[in-house]
Amino acid sequence: MNFAIFSAGDAYSTDKKIMGRQSAGKAMIRGVARRWPNDDVHVFGQSRAAGQSLATQLSSEGHKGAVRWRESPGDAILDQLGAVYYPAPITPALANARNTRGPASYSLFGVTHTLSSEGAMDQVASLVLPPFKPWDALICTSNAALGVVRRLQDEMREWQARETGATRFNAIQLPVIPLGVDTPAFVRSDRQITEAREAVGLANDEVAFLFAGRLSFHAKANPSALYQALESASARTGQRLVCVEAGVYPNTHMAKAFAAARTALAPSVRFIGVDGENETHYRQAWRAADVFVSLSDNIQETFGLTPLEAMAAAQPVLVSDWNGYKDTVRDGIDGFRIPVTLPMAGAGSDLAVRHALGRDTYDFFIGRVSMATVVNVEILADRIAALANDAGLRKTLGAAGAQRARALFDWPVILDRYVDLAQNLADIRRAATSSAPEAWPLRPDPFALFADFPTHTLTATSKIQARVALGGVEALLGLEIARYSLIDPVLTAEMILTVHRMIHQQGEIDTQALIATSGLSHPQTVLALMWLAKLNLVELRP
């Protein structure tokens, strides 16, 4: 494994939030445990607690190797590994911190999730500017996502060139690598299917179409096309069609809106609701279904995990011809992709401006775009009818999808592509012309930035004398007003005692000599000295 994993909040857990990003992260960690069960895994970040949490998670997934903590901005081991994976687009803070060690010390690579929020758009566009480097990367999870990223970055380059005359931009790498799924977790046996259908309440002659995920008409998928197509196919085929909706509503208002739509648009179709927060019931819904349906019509979606999970379960998939579904589902082979129509460019400028000005919330922005995104109901009804009428077709499509999921989208397969990416970035990094450490722009040393504030500034020739005997320091180290600033490795009590001991032994010493003989770094020595002076334990004579 030639990259470290950045530990970031809830990026690898669904305990607090069940969304695609968290689900993908959780499955990725399980994939790491499967791919490298006995190898050391290096975890990188600012919070050691987050790193410990990730270590616990890896252990629960069967990982037997050691988990090593690497603290930002990195160390020699991280330089040797060569890369850090970040579970979102990489940030300026990460790149600037890396650059303080040397911009060519290691590479950073992140991954796209939603690209429709203001924060995501700004971050993706800024990757063409400093502090990022050509040996950094943003993994685009689909070709559709790559198209969005390129448009945003082209706009940034054109704007900077027009307004500032800029001609040099960062050529960050933009590989297309899909997200993965834990394919073994979704395999269904005939017995499990039978038991699940009984548990869910499905008769033998009913054909169950499953939607699983967030139940949100404005932020995930408007159900109108599915409801109308199910009603049409039911009338046309005479089959007993059932729609199983397994997920979570964000609020009671949303639940009531879905219920009213079912009554109005699909009165002949039977619906079964399954609580997505009940793991047992949710799993039963997955195992019971005959066909999986995901008709995403939302710009917030860039990839789409659930169709891949359904393919791993050998279910035929019925999806909109939208975002990452275009890459993962082969029309007529693994299932069917239903055509989607979007307005021409120019029709949405007012929507973008209203959101940018704060007149519309993000939810209303993406919801109004969704209402102008049209899934073809007639073709959808035809495909539902074909699948309802032909169990053999369902089996053939499901088997093809299962084979494709195992071969191309299982997390160990995807992680091997991450390894190849890290190696490619290392090849680019080795060609760098300079690896000297770079200052962090706009985040300078406060003692340099505020140098005009004081009467005096400590110099290399400033004289230092001890005022208090050795035993007097320990007493003051116990005071909250003095010890609050101590943190390893910046400044510790041991460092303070070491510096005070040296000053006491010398009687008088200048700053330069103290730094040279303390055995500590320049910053550690100076901060320890100033701590002592702050409490009047030593005398500074400029």
Secondary structure as UniProt FT lines:
FT   STRAND          4..6
FT   TURN            9..12
FT   HELIX           20..35
FT   TURN            37..38
FT   STRAND          41..45
FT   HELIX           48..60
FT   TURN            61..62
FT   STRAND          67..71
FT   TURN            72..73
FT   HELIX           76..81
FT   STRAND          83..85
FT   HELIX           92..101
FT   TURN            103..104
FT   STRAND          107..111
FT   HELIX           118..125
FT   HELIX           126..128
FT   TURN            130..131
FT   TURN            134..135
FT   STRAND          137..140
FT   HELIX           143..164
FT   HELIX           183..186
FT   HELIX           190..200
FT   TURN            204..205
FT   STRAND          206..214
FT   TURN            217..220
FT   HELIX           224..237
FT   STRAND          240..248
FT   HELIX           252..265
FT   TURN            267..268
FT   STRAND          270..275
FT   TURN            276..277
FT   HELIX           279..288
FT   STRAND          291..294
FT   TURN            299..300
FT   HELIX           306..312
FT   TURN            313..314
FT   STRAND          317..320
FT   TURN            323..324
FT   HELIX           325..328
FT   TURN            332..334
FT   STRAND          335..338
FT   STRAND          340..341
FT   TURN            345..346
FT   HELIX           349..356
FT   TURN            357..358
FT   HELIX           362..370
FT   TURN            371..372
FT   STRAND          374..375
FT   HELIX           377..389
FT   HELIX           391..404
FT   HELIX           405..409
FT   HELIX           411..430
FT   TURN            441..442
FT   HELIX           446..449
FT   TURN            450..452
FT   TURN            460..461
FT   STRAND          463..466
FT   HELIX           471..477
FT   HELIX           480..483
FT   TURN            484..485
FT   TURN            488..490
FT   HELIX           493..506
FT   STRAND          508..510
FT   HELIX           511..517
FT   HELIX           522..534
FT   TURN            535..536
FT   STRAND          538..541
//
